[in-house]
């Protein structure tokens, strides 16, 4: 069992039951999935090569083969046609999700330059947390010599609760490094 999942079962769940005043373990907020998304610019000279490069990097980062996302509509100003590939996404669940979250909290975020913590207000109305990482090279699996250019990626942590406060408390107890309040 993953270290973070074990921590959730042994420490975080009982603490959440006290803090959120819940009687049933099944009513506690849980992390349901993690989505990692990378957009590939439509203006790149060799988009097929760039897409393949990003696919390899994302597969190494997530440990799972990414799915290509296509443009939903045509936009003439960007020379984009409906159905053109515009990015890649990986949906992580189960053990891979816990492993990725553990790596994100303990290794990746501390490697970000001038890291002061992640924003507390980056939750959407459904209790999901969105985090943007500006450089893929903060992941230890990426070999700096083999990348064609620095790209950012978007990480969405989906929770089972619709309440932002419950989701924030869940991530705090799991050790998510939120920025400190300034007094």
Backbone torsions as a table, in degrees:
resi	resn	phi	psi	omega
1	UNK	NA	140.8	179.7
2	UNK	-64.0	147.4	-178.0
3	UNK	-59.0	-43.8	-178.3
4	UNK	-71.1	-36.8	177.5
5	UNK	-65.9	-39.8	177.8
6	UNK	-64.8	-40.2	177.1
7	UNK	-62.5	-40.4	178.4
8	UNK	-60.8	-47.9	-176.9
9	UNK	-66.8	-39.1	-173.5
10	UNK	-89.7	-37.0	-173.3
11	UNK	-115.4	-46.8	-172.4
12	UNK	-70.1	-45.8	-178.3
13	UNK	-59.9	-48.5	177.5
14	UNK	-62.2	-37.1	178.8
15	UNK	-67.2	-40.6	177.4
16	UNK	-63.3	-37.5	178.9
17	UNK	-60.8	-39.7	178.2
18	UNK	-69.9	-51.7	-173.9
19	UNK	-65.0	-43.7	-177.2
20	UNK	-89.3	-0.9	178.6
21	UNK	56.8	50.2	179.3
22	UNK	-103.9	146.5	179.9
23	UNK	-98.4	-27.5	-174.2
24	UNK	-113.0	134.0	-179.9
25	UNK	-62.7	-32.6	-177.7
26	UNK	-68.8	-18.1	-179.8
27	UNK	-88.6	-2.9	179.8
28	UNK	-72.8	148.7	175.4
29	UNK	-68.4	142.4	179.4
30	UNK	-133.5	160.0	173.1
31	UNK	-87.3	121.7	-176.3
32	UNK	-93.1	-37.3	179.6
33	UNK	-163.7	163.2	174.8
34	UNK	-127.7	128.9	177.1
35	UNK	-108.8	131.8	176.3
36	UNK	-117.0	120.9	-173.7
37	UNK	-124.9	134.4	175.4
38	UNK	-126.2	127.1	176.0
39	UNK	-92.7	142.2	176.9
40	UNK	-113.1	125.7	-176.7
41	UNK	-61.0	141.7	179.7
42	UNK	-77.3	-13.5	-176.8
43	UNK	-91.8	-2.2	-179.0
44	UNK	-64.9	140.4	-175.2
45	UNK	-61.6	-47.2	-179.7
46	UNK	-117.4	83.3	-173.2
47	UNK	-66.5	-34.0	180.0
48	UNK	-64.6	-41.7	178.8
49	UNK	-67.7	-42.2	179.1
50	UNK	-63.4	-41.6	179.4
51	UNK	-62.5	-41.8	179.5
52	UNK	-66.9	-38.9	177.9
53	UNK	-63.3	-45.4	179.0
54	UNK	-65.5	-38.5	179.0
55	UNK	-58.9	-46.2	179.8
56	UNK	-63.0	-44.4	-179.3
57	UNK	-64.6	-43.6	-179.2
58	UNK	-67.0	-35.0	177.7
59	UNK	-65.6	-38.9	177.8
60	UNK	-67.9	-42.4	-178.6
61	UNK	-65.0	-48.2	-172.6
62	UNK	-90.7	-21.2	-177.4
63	UNK	76.8	22.0	-176.7
64	UNK	-152.7	147.2	-178.4
65	UNK	-70.7	128.6	-179.7
66	UNK	-79.6	158.1	178.0
67	UNK	-104.6	138.6	178.7
68	UNK	-78.1	134.8	175.6
69	UNK	-103.2	144.3	-176.5
70	UNK	-114.0	155.6	177.5
71	UNK	-66.3	133.7	-179.1
72	UNK	-79.6	-26.9	179.4
73	UNK	-146.9	161.0	179.4
74	UNK	-81.5	141.5	175.9
75	UNK	-132.8	108.1	-174.0
76	UNK	-62.9	-38.1	-178.8
77	UNK	-61.4	-28.3	178.8
78	UNK	-100.7	5.3	-175.7
79	UNK	52.9	47.4	-175.9
80	UNK	-116.3	130.4	177.8
81	UNK	-108.1	151.9	177.9
82	UNK	-59.2	131.6	179.2
83	UNK	95.0	-10.9	176.9
84	UNK	-66.6	142.5	177.2
85	UNK	-69.3	130.5	-178.9
86	UNK	-122.8	-8.2	-179.2
87	UNK	-178.3	-175.4	179.3
88	UNK	-134.9	147.3	179.2
89	UNK	-139.8	144.2	174.9
90	UNK	-124.5	131.9	174.7
91	UNK	-107.7	117.7	-177.9
92	UNK	-105.3	133.4	176.0
93	UNK	-136.3	163.6	173.9
94	UNK	66.4	-140.1	-176.2
95	UNK	-61.1	-41.5	179.3
96	UNK	-62.3	-36.0	178.3
97	UNK	-62.9	-47.8	-179.2
98	UNK	-64.9	-40.2	178.4
99	UNK	-63.6	-43.6	179.8
100	UNK	-64.7	-43.5	-179.5
101	UNK	-64.1	-41.1	178.1
102	UNK	-61.9	-44.7	178.6
103	UNK	-64.3	-40.7	-179.6
104	UNK	-62.0	-46.0	-176.5
105	UNK	-72.8	-45.3	-170.5
106	UNK	-92.0	-23.9	-175.8
107	UNK	-117.5	-52.6	-169.7
108	UNK	-70.7	-54.0	-176.0
109	UNK	-61.7	-39.3	176.0
110	UNK	-64.8	-20.4	179.5
111	UNK	-82.8	-9.7	179.5
112	UNK	-68.8	134.0	-177.7
113	UNK	-62.4	134.3	179.4
114	UNK	54.9	42.9	-175.7
115	UNK	-74.5	123.6	179.3
116	UNK	-115.3	3.4	-175.6
117	UNK	114.8	162.7	179.3
118	UNK	-93.8	155.3	-176.7
119	UNK	-65.4	141.5	179.2
120	UNK	-81.5	-19.4	-174.1
121	UNK	-104.2	27.2	-178.9
122	UNK	-94.9	28.7	178.1
123	UNK	-93.3	145.3	173.5
124	UNK	-91.9	-177.7	-176.2
125	UNK	-70.6	-9.5	-179.5
126	UNK	-101.6	9.8	178.6
127	UNK	80.4	17.2	179.0
128	UNK	-98.5	143.8	-178.7
129	UNK	-102.2	133.5	-179.7
130	UNK	-115.9	130.5	-176.3
131	UNK	-133.4	128.5	176.7
132	UNK	-102.9	131.6	176.4
133	UNK	-114.1	123.8	-171.6
134	UNK	-79.7	-22.7	-178.9
135	UNK	-133.3	129.5	179.0
136	UNK	-74.5	-11.2	-176.8
137	UNK	-75.3	-6.0	175.9
138	UNK	-74.1	-14.3	176.3
139	UNK	-79.6	131.6	-175.0
140	UNK	-66.0	-20.1	-177.7
141	UNK	-77.7	-20.2	-176.7
142	UNK	-78.5	126.3	176.0
143	UNK	-91.3	118.7	-173.8
144	UNK	-58.0	-34.7	-177.4
145	UNK	-70.3	-21.2	-173.6
146	UNK	-98.5	0.7	-179.0
147	UNK	-91.8	146.3	179.8
148	UNK	-85.6	-33.7	174.4
149	UNK	-161.3	162.5	-178.5
150	UNK	-81.8	130.2	179.9
151	UNK	-129.1	156.1	175.6
152	UNK	-98.7	168.1	175.3
153	UNK	-144.8	157.5	-177.7
154	UNK	-112.1	129.8	177.9
155	UNK	-115.5	125.9	177.0
156	UNK	-116.6	123.0	177.8
157	UNK	-103.1	109.4	-177.2
158	UNK	-90.1	131.1	178.8
159	UNK	-114.0	166.4	-177.6
160	UNK	-85.9	-4.4	-178.7
161	UNK	-102.5	153.4	175.8
162	UNK	-96.8	-7.3	-176.0
163	UNK	-95.2	124.9	-177.8
164	UNK	-61.4	-42.1	-178.3
165	UNK	-62.9	-40.3	178.4
166	UNK	-65.5	-42.3	179.1
167	UNK	-65.4	-41.1	178.8
168	UNK	-63.1	-42.9	179.7
169	UNK	-64.5	-40.2	177.2
170	UNK	-58.6	-49.7	-178.7
171	UNK	-67.2	-36.7	177.3
172	UNK	-61.3	-45.7	-178.5
173	UNK	-68.7	-26.0	176.4
174	UNK	-78.6	-7.5	176.6
175	UNK	99.0	18.3	179.3
176	UNK	-65.8	129.5	-174.0
177	UNK	-82.5	78.8	177.3
178	UNK	-72.9	152.1	179.3
179	UNK	-66.3	150.1	-177.9
180	UNK	-80.0	148.4	176.5
181	UNK	-74.2	133.8	176.8
182	UNK	-91.3	131.6	-179.2
183	UNK	-99.1	NA	NA
